Amino acid sequence: MKIVVATHNEGKLVEIRRILEEDLGEDASGIELVSAGSLHLPDPVETGVTFQENALLKARDVASRTGLPAVADDSGIIVDVMGNAPGILSARWAGAHGHDKANNALLLAQIEDIPDAKRTARFRCAAALVVPDVEAGVDVTGGDKPGEIAAVSTAAATGAGNATGATAGAAVIGRYAIKSETVEVGEMPGRIIHKPRGEHGFGYDPLFVPDDQPGRTSTELDYEGEPLTSAEMTPAEKNAISHRGKALKALVPAIEALLKSAD
């Protein structure tokens, strides 16, 4: 069974594959993961106001275009004293999307005078699985009107041709209806420190000290013995407690049920 992961980051496929193998064992070999990027699908505009809405929006877009089950996630950091901001605006908190240093600097400035006991925060991730209704076929619309989608046929998405000479990447104009949706949420609680520490990770990782720690402490000068930030952890240490890992792991039963239904 082929599942499309709604991302242009191939690294996410590695993480999802690891989780599937841990939870499904040999059954995971029956699942082939491909990225939306490898199918040359565009990123949809994220218009949701919650992580759940944006995860579902991205998964629906991919499933409706390809006729294949799709997995998507959306995540960010929420700071309690800021009323759960930055939230869904985490990646563009300072204006430009993905400008980590600017985002971190703005967040630190906004809570500069907040005492340590009130600097609680959490990373939150929503992960969604959307299954299209391929039996109903594609709703052909003509493709000339606003909001219409060019749905990549299942044959195109799987790289298969047909007797009429269709090739991978061929498309029909329309979209597949949605058959079912599942969304799960995972969180990693912790607190925001006053200065960034660590060279790993991305985003707000250098500012965030998770409550769950791997059993070792910081070795940075002036911070020896302090709990680790996410950016000081190894990828394996962070993945073991991460919000994304928890959300994706919670999604595994729905993926397993889909796999069994395809047998």
Disulfide bonds with the S-S distance in Angstrom:
none
